[in-house]
Amino acid sequence: MSRQYVTYIKEQYNYVKESRNVVFEYCKTVSSEDFINQNTSFGRGGSMRNLLVHIANTYEYWIANLALKKDPKYAEYEDNLTVQDVILLFDTVDLFMEEFIREMDLSDREIVYEIQGNKNSASSLKFFSHVITHEYHHKGQILSLSRHLDYIPVDTDIMR
């Protein structure tokens, strides 16, 4: 993989983190009760907290577990009661991602993985694309959920 390519990946992940930080700052304005309030109309536990933990779990599974072959301790909803808890959780996600991006810099290999007995392989770019697009999908749900709770969502796009 070319150095320039990996530089772009690092830069893109920095944009993801900046956008994520806007979500975190916004979530700090939400009451602690609303942050963990579960709404069955939204998937993955239906609270802002649960959606954020689910995003982290996806990074833990695809990046830490499958790509880096680590055995991560998956975050639990009830262990993350506050926005600050979730921010600390994502500090760990960022460490996995830094390692993953370093690995991308050193190797062009396909990542071989197995899910439910089915062996597959994918490029590191596909893994990277999967986890960040997944995060943006659920970020939109978090903002929609907050609107249902009578908050006014902020602009969390990369270009603001």
N, C-alpha and C positions, 0 to 999 in steps of 0.2 A: 504494500500500500504506500502511496507516495506521501511524503511529508506534508505537502500542501493539502492533500485530502484530509489527513488527520488534523491538520490545523483548522480546517473548515468544521470538522466534527466537534472539536473542542469549542470553537466559537459558537456553534449551534447549541451545544449543551449549555453554554453560558447564557444564551438567550432564554433557554428553557428555565434555568434557575432564576433569572431575573423576573420572568413572568410568574413563576411559582411564588417568588417572594412578594409580588403584588397580591397574589391570592392570600398568602399568610397574613399580610398587613390588613387586608380586608377582613379576614376571619377574626382578627383581634378586635374588630368593632362589633362583632356579633356576640350576643350574650352567651355565656357558657352553657346555658340550658338549650338555646337554639342550636349551638354548635354540635351538640350530641343528640338533638331531637331527631328521631327516626320517622321518616315519611315513607310509607309503603309504595308510593307512586314512583319512587326512585330506586334503582337497583343497588346491589351491593350494600345492603344495610340501611340505605336511605337517609343517612345523616351526612353533614359536611365532613365531620370527623371520620366516619366510616369510609366515605369515598376517598379521602386523602390516605387513610391507612391502606385501602385496597390498591391505590396507585403505588404506594411503597411496596406492598406485597408483590405486585407485578414486576417491579424492578428486582426485588429479591429473587423471585422465581426465574425470570428469563435471563437476567444478567449474572447475579451471584451464583445461583444454582446451576442453570443449564450452560451458560457461556463460560463462566469462570470455574465451574466444577467445585464450588464451595458448598458448605452445608449451613446456610444462614438460619438464624432463629427468626422465624416469621413474626412480624409485628401483630399484636392482638389489639382489637378495637378497645377493649376495656383497660389496656395498659396505656392508652393515649387519651387522657381525659381533657387536655387543654391544647390550645394552639401551640404553645411552647413545647409540649411533649411531641407533637407532630413535627415541628421544626427540627428537633433533635433527631427524630427518626430519619428525616431526610438528609441530615448530615451524614448518617451511615450510608444511605443510598448514594450520596455524592462520592463517598469513598469507593464504593463498588464501581461506580461509573468512571472515576478517574483510573482505576486499575484496568477496567475494560477498554478504555480508550488507549491506554498505554499498550495493551495487548494488540489492539488494532494496528498500532504503529509498527509492531514487530512482526506481524504475521498477516498473510493473505488467506489463511486457511478457512475453509468452511467449518462451521461449528456443528458438530454432530450431537444430536440430542434425541432423547426418547420420551414420548408422552403416551401413557396408557398402552405400553407395549409396541407402539409404532415408532420405528427409527426414522429420523429425518435429518436434514442438514440445511443450513442457511448461512448466508454471509453475515459477517459482523454488522455490515450496514443494515441488513434487514432486521437483525435483532435491535439495533439502535433505533431504527425507524419505528419498529413495533412499540417499544416502550414509551417513546416520546409522543407518538400520536395517541396512544392509549391514555396518557396523562392529560392531553388536551381534550380528549373526549369527555373524560370525567370532570375536568375543570369546568367545562360548560355545564355539566349537571349540577355542580356545586353552586355555580352562580344562579342557575334556574331555581334550585332548591331555596336559596336565600331569598329570591324574589317572592316565592310562595310564603315565606316567613315575614314578608313586608319590609325587607331590606332593599336598598337600591344598589345593584351590582356595579362594580367599578370595571373599567376597561383593563383587561388583563392581556390583551394582544401584545405580541412582540413589538409591533409598530403602534405606538400610542401617540 
